[in-house]
Amino acid sequence: MASYFLRSKHISRGKGARVTRAAAYRAGERILDERTSEVYDHSDRTDVVCKEVVLPCGLEGMPDMAWTQDRAILWNAAEHAGARCNSRLARELLVLLPPELNPAQRARLIRGFSRELADRYGCAVDMTVHTPRPGADARNHHAHLLMTVREVGPDGMGPRTALELGGYERRGRGLGPTKAEYLTIRKRWAELTNHALQQAGLAARVDHRSYRNQGVDREPAPTIPEKVFYAERRSGAGSRAGDAIRARHRERLQAREKGQGELERVIGRQKRQLREEAFRDLRRGAPGKPRWASLTRDERNALRREQYGARRVIERQDPEAEARRREALRRRYHETFSADPEAVREQRRRYRQLHAGEINRKQREYRKTHSAELNLRRRALRRLNSPEQSRTEHDDRRTRSGRSTLHATQGAPRSPTPEESARTWLADGERHAAEKTAERAAADWSLTRASGNRPERDGAEGAAAGSAPQGGSSKEASNDAEEDAARQIKTRRDHDLDM
């Protein structure tokens, strides 16, 4: 008998998933992931009877949309469009096909549903139909619909589809809650399935509503998670998680026989127990990692320190493997930077603007903590780079230290106070400004350059003729030029300081 089943889930990078791997497995193909250089080869599958990439009606058949028909190109584009480490790369709808229909009718049913989804959300839908595997339930005809979370167009991946928008964005566009969108999809699949059954002349029907909404007083069958189900099938025995689910189901069946009040009491108690177990596992950190948003700043920092410590342990155990991993990360970063350097720079600038206070605080703490260590490292690097220079600097420091000691013992002159130094500096500036103007300084500088270059070109006579005053020698002219150059340099320096 036909039964209803539709489940939606995301292919998320935050959970360690790859949409290229998911597409290769579901379509039974070989796909290379361009981001990680991993190859996923599932071309030996024999249970894939129908596969197709469905586009919106307005884009179907366009030459510019041919890239979407190659799964490797399509899903690698989806991988590159997700820039975050926890990006949602695709949405999968898993539906159960009625076993009463023949293969052609099942393919027509799922193709029509895929086309409606593509038209409604403007995305690409990768549709694959699987038949039951040997040893499985013969009624297990099902289809996987991989939907891109972004709209597709001739230019590639566009903005996120309406189905993937959050509550704030949906309210801004006047859309309802995401739950209502999901219920609409479930209802439409039930309508299409019933229409296909009616066209085939079958009396069987399906209903997407729960037993309570249908008015049926019956306990639904327990739902065993996939991992638990396959683990029990491999071992041939029950598991603790599966046994707990079945025990709660039996308890609800017994409570239903006693009356509605007893059933509600049992259901409330089971929900409280499950909630307490979830919180207990969350605090204990098992079986899964806790949600990042539920942690405080101190807890997050403690978790980061644990991760860094575990990484250092791995480095010490296998430094060559860790070096290869780091080199792969550096190579991947350089490839990203080479592809679009301006985008990487803009991302850095945006991050620094948003976290300027935090970055400055960390830098101050690091300098305060590691200032002595940094100084020692700089000195060691200088010694390694130029031993001769380091030895000379060491001798100079010893000489200066000896002179300082000698002046201290013989009575060195008193150093001027800051006020005296400022007054002296201002007096020098006023004197130099009165002695020379900017035009006079430029003329003297030109004369100095001419007197300094002419002896190399024309000899001593040319230098004397070009720079020495009348009745003077070339040596006196050279001394005057040097004095003018020194005075000009000091004037320029004082002028810059006044600015």
N, C-alpha and C positions, 0 to 999 in steps of 0.2 A: 504494500500500500504506500502511496506517495506520502512523504512527510516533509515538513518545512524545516529548513536550516539556512541561516545566513549569519555570518560572523564577519566583523570588520576589525582590522588591526593595522598598525603602522609598521612599515619597515624603517626602523630608526637606527641611525649610527650610534646614538647614545647607548643602545643595547648591544652593540657589537655587530649589528647586521650590515650586510652589503646588498644593495638592490641588484647589482650585477650578478651576485651569487644566487639571489632569489629568482631572478628572471631565467638564468641558465638552468636551474633545477626544475622550475615549473614548465619551461618550454622544451627541455631536453636538448639543449644546445651547448656549444662551447663559446664562452665569452671571456675576453681579457679585460680585467679591471685596470684602466689606465692610471688610476691614482696609486694603487698598491703594486702594480705589475703582477698580480696574481691571476692565474688562469683557472676558471671553473668549467670543467668539462663533464657534462651529463648527457652527452650525445648517445649513450648506450641505453637510454630509457625506451621502453616499448609500449608504455601505457598512455602516451600522449596521442590522442586521436584527432584533435583539432586545435589549431593555434592561429591567432591572427591579431594584428595591432589595429584597433578600431580608432578612427579619428572623427571629429565633428563633421557634420554633413557639409559645411561650408569650406572645409579644408581638404576633404577627401578627393584624391585624384590630382591635386595640384603638383606640378613638377618640383616646386620648392619644398614640398613636404615629404619627398622621397626618403629623406634621412630618418624619418620616424619608423619606416618599415624594416630597418636593420636594428635588431634588438641591442646589439653591441653599441651602436652609436647612440640610440635613444637612452639607454640606461646609464651609459657613461656620462652623457650630458646631464642626467639627473644627479649623478654623483658629484659632478663639478658644480652644479647649481647650489647644492647644499654646502655652504661654506663653514658652518659651525661644527664643532666636535660632536654635537648631539642633534644634528639636523634630521628631520623627518624626510626621507627620500621617496617614499611611495606609500600608498594606502592599498591594502589587499582586502578584497571581498571574497570570501569562500562560501560557495552556495552548493547545495545538494540538488542534483537533477533527478527528476522522477524516473525511476527504473521502468515504468510502464511505457515510456516513449521510446521510439527507435533512435539510432544514432543521428539521422538527419534531422529529426524533430528536436532532439536535444540541442544540436548545433544551432538550429534556427532560433530556438528559444534564447539561448545565452548570447547569441550575436545581437538579437534585438535589444536585450537588456543592456549590453555593453554600449550600443549606439545611443541609447537614451542617456546613459551616464555621461558619455563623451559630449553630447549636445548640451546637456544641462550645465556641465561644469567647464567645458572648453578644454578638456585634458585628453591625453592619449590613454587608451585602455588596452593593456596587453592581455588578451583572452586566451586561456588554454583549458582544454577539456581532458580529464583523466578518466580512464576506465578502472574498474577494480583490479587490484593486483592479485596474483595467485595466492591463495590461502586467505584472502580477505573476504569481507562480506560481498556477495555478488550484487547487492543493491547499491554499492558505494560508487555510483556515478556522480562525479562532482566537477566543479569548474573553479579555477583561480582567476580573479580579475585584478591585475596590477594596474592601479591608476596613478598617474603622475600627480604629485601634489602641486604642480605649477601648470599653468596654461601653456599650450604648445602653439607655435606659429612658425612662419617661414624664417624668422630670425632666431629661432631656438626656444629655450625655456623663458616664459614670461613671469608675470606675478603669480602669487599663490591663488589657488582656486577658492571659490566661496565656501566649499566644504571644509577647508583647512584654516579658515580665519578664526581668530579668537573672539571672545565675547565682546570686547571693546570695539573691535573693528566691525563685527557684525551689527552691533547697535548703531554705529556710525553710518552704515549703509542701509539701515532699516530692515535687516534680516532678523529672523527669529533665532532661537537658541539652536545649538548644534544637535542637541538631542532630538528636536523636532525634525531636523533634516535627516537624521539617521532613521527615525521612525517612518518617514516618507519613503525612503529607499526600501525599507523592509515591506511596507505595504505594496509598493509597486512591484516588487518581485513576486509577491503572492498573487497579485492580479494577473501578471503575465503567465505565471505557472498555471493558474486555473484556466486561463484562456487557451493555453496550449493543450491542456488536458481535454477541454471541451471540444476543440477542433479535432482532436484525435478520436473523439467519440467515447471517452472514458468518463465514468461517473465519479472518480476519485477527485477530491479537492483538498487544498491546504489552507491554513489560516495562520497569519503571522502574529496574532494576538495570544496573550497568555491564557491559561485555563481560567483564571479569575475573571479576566475581561470577557471571556466567552461565556461565563456562567456555568462552567463545568466544575463540579465538586470532585476533583481527583488530584492526587499528588503527582506532580510531574516526575519523570524518571531522573535519577541523579546524573549529573554531568561530571564525568571523569576527565581531568585535564589530559592533554595529549601526552605530556612527558610521563605522567603516572600510568596512563593506559599502555603506552609502548614498553615501559619498563616492566610492567606486570606480564605483558605478552612475551617479552624476551625471557623472563625468569620462570614463567609458568606458575607463579604463585602471587599471592596478594602482597600489597605494600602497606606501610603504616598510613600514608596519606589516603590511599584508596579505601582502606578499611574504615578510616575515620569518616570519610564521606558517606559510605554505605551505612554506617552505624547511625549517623544523623538522619539519613533518609528513613531508616526503619523506625526511629523514634518519632518522626513526624507522622508516619503511617499509623502508628499506635495512638498518637494523640488525636488524629483525625477521627478515629473510631469513637473516641470519648466525647467529642463535641468541638464546636468552633472556638470556644473560650480556652479549652486546653491546648488546642493547636496554636493559637496566638501566643499563649504563654510560653510554649516550647520554642516557637520560632524566635521570640524575643530573647529568651535565654541563650539560644545558640548563637544569635548575632552578637550578644554581649561577650560570649566566650571567644568567638573568632576575633572580635575587635581587641580584646585583652591580649590574646596570643600574638596578634600582629604588632601591637605596641611593645610587647615584651621582646619579640624578635628584633624589632627596630632598635630598641635600647641595647640589646645584646650584640647587634650587628650580624645576625644570622636569621634566616638562611641567605638572604640577599643583602646587598649594601643599602644603608639607609638613604632616604631621599635627601638631596643636598639642601633643598629649601627648608627642611625641617630642622637643620642644625644651626646653632649659634656660631658667632665668629670664632670664639675660642675652640669650639668643637671642630670647626672646619680647619683651623690652623693645626690643631692636634692631629687631625686626620692627614693633613698634608705632610707633617713631620714624619708620621709613620710611613707614608708612601715613599718619602725621600730616603728614610732609613732603610727600607726594604730594597730600594734601588741601589743604594751603596753596598748592601750585602751582596746583591747580584753582581755588581761590578767587581767586588773583591773575589768572588768565586770564579767568575769567567770574564776576565777583562777583555779578551779578544772579541767575544760575542757582543759585549756591551759597546766596544769601540765600533764594531760593524753596525750596530743599531744606530748609534749616534751619527755615524757617517751617512747612513741612509737618510736620516732625518735632515742632515745638513744638505745633502744632495737634493732632496725633495723641496726644501726651502729655496735653494738657488734656482731650481727649475721654475718654481712659482714666481720668484722675483724676476727671472729672465723673461717669462711670458708677459707679465704686466707689472713693471717696476713701479709705475706711478700709483697703481691701485694699492700695492703693498705699502708705499710711503704714506699714502692718504690714510690707510688703516692705522699705521703707527701714530700719525699726527692726531687722529681722532681719539685713539686710546690715551695718548698723553694728555690731551685736553680734558678728557672725562675723568682721568685719575691723577691729575697733577698733584693734588695735595698728598695722596697716598704715596706717590713715587718720591716726592721730596722728603717726606717723613722717613721712608725706608732708606734713602740715601744718607740722610743725616745720622740715622742710627748705625748704618753700616760704617760710615767714616769714623764715628765716635768709638765704635767697638774695635775696628781693625786699623786705626791710624798707625799705631806702632808697627804692626805687621806689614802694612803697606810701605812704610819708610824703609824697613829692613829689606823688603823685596826690591825696592828701587835701587838701594845701594848695592845689593848683590848683582843686579842686572848691569849696573854701571861698571862694576869690577869685571864681570864676565865679558862685556863688550869692549872695554878699553882698559886693560890692566895698567898701561903706562900712564894714562890720564889719571886713573884712580890713585896711583902712587904719587903723582905730582900734586894732586889736590890734597892728599894726606900730608905731604911735606909742607904745602902752603898753610894748611890749617895749623900744623905744629909751629911754623914760623910766626903766624899771626898770634897764636896763643902765647908764645914766648915774648913777643913785643908787648902784648897787653899786660903780661905779668911785670915786664920791665917798667912800663909806664906807670903801673899801679904802685910799684915800689919806689920810683923816683919822683912821684907826684905829678901825674898827668894833668894837663889843663882841663878846666871844667867845661863840660859840654853845654852848648847853648840851650836855653829853654825853647819850647815850641813857639811862644810869643816872639822871642828874639829872632828865631829863624824866619818866621813869617814876615817880620818887619824888614829884615835884611833882603829877603826875596823880592818884596815889593819895591824897595829902594833901588835894587839892581834893575828891575824892570823899567822903572821910571827913568833912570839914567840912560839905559840903552835906547829907550824910546825917544829921548831928547837928542841923543847923539845922531841917530840915523832914522830916516824914513824908509818906507817900503821901497820907494823908487831908488834911493841911494843904495840900499842893501842889494837890490837886484843888479844895479850897475857894478857894484864891487864884486859880486859873485861872478858875473860874466868876465870881468877883468881877471879875476883869480884863475878861472878855468883857462882863459887864453894864455896867461903867463905860465901855467903849469903844463900845457900841452905843446907850446911852441918850441921849447928846447929839444924835444924828441924829433920834431920835424925839420926845424931850420937851423938848429945849432944854438950856441951860446949867444951869437950876435943877434939872431932873431929874437931870442928871449929878452935881451937887453933893450932892443929897439921897441919891442911890443909892450913891455911891462914896466921897465925901470923909468923913474922920473928923470927929467933933464938934468944932466950933470952928475948923475949917480951911477954906480956900478951894478952889474947883474946880480951880484950877491945881495946887495941891499934891497934890490927890487924883489928878489925871491923871499927875503925875510918879511918885507912889507906885505907881500901877497899872502904869506902864511898867517900873519897876524890878522889881516882882513878876513881870511877864511874862518879863523877861529872865532873872531868877533861876530861874524855873520851867523855861524852855527849857533852860538849862544843866544843871539838876538832872536833867531827863529824859534829856538826852544822856549825862551821866555814868552814869546808872542803866543805860541801854542798853549802854554800853561795859562795865560790870561784868558784865552778863549774858553 
